[in-house]
Amino acid sequence: MTREHLFEQILLKKSYLCIGLDTDPKKLPQHLLDTEDPVLEFNRQIVEATADLCVAYKPNIAFYEAQGPKGWVSLEKTLQYIPKEIFTIADAKRGDIGNTSELYARAFFETMDFDSVTVAPYMGSDSVKPFLMQGGKWVILLALTSNPGSKDFQMLRLSDGSEEYLFEQVLRESSTWGTPGQLMFVVGATQAEYIQRVRQIVPEHFLLVPGVGAQGGSLEEISRLGMNQRCGLLVNSSRSIIYASSGRDFAEKAREAALEIQKEMEQYLEQYVQHL
């Protein structure tokens, strides 16, 4: 999926919502447990209920890996249910030496056919470039995350007198590894006060923003400070949508939660994006 195609989907749906398919077997509605593949059935119904309201789905790979081989089967079948015009993100946070990264890239881009994968940039350019060698695929680099421990390293000041934080150096350097049509960056919604600093360094790139909803991030603040002329945002919500209900109406309630976010996003697109 190209950058232009993604923007077209945002305009068409008036949404920049990414739904995280962080499907925990322990949280599934009771009535699904007797189905052949409860995780797949849950995901299928979530996708059917919300596909017209979002532009991306993001399975967190850990929820599937933890189930062993059957988890990978559920994940692969889930991908088959997602409409082709919707952007798919393998939230795997991979990153290793070059030949290993090449195999990770093949796993998620060829075997699984995701549009993108999240990658940790800590090991440097040679650990990321194998992911960038896959034509038409995206790399989403961790830049400034929403977890409390992000301050341990990401918020360290550089010692060169520039007053920059380490995450800013990561953005500045890694943005040279690919184009805005290949690279996105993860910026947590709970770090909204720094998003203007992010935009100064990567004005054209898309940002994947987790932390809205259950983690308390502000969609209004992120949208106001983080949008560019092509929107440039994918805002992820997981638990507050997919676990909006634990009953037989879980898909219906998920749709209601997604619709509420989409309607708010529509307002911000009209306010901040000039192309509408």
Helices and strands as residue ranges (DSSP letters): H 3-13, E 17-20, G 25-27, G 30-32, H 38-50, E 56-58, H 62-65, H 69-81, E 87-94, H 98-106, I 107-111, E 116-119, H 125-132, E 138-144, G 148-152, H 166-174, E 183-187, G 189-194, H 195-201, E 206-209, H 219-226, E 233-237, H 239-242, H 250-272
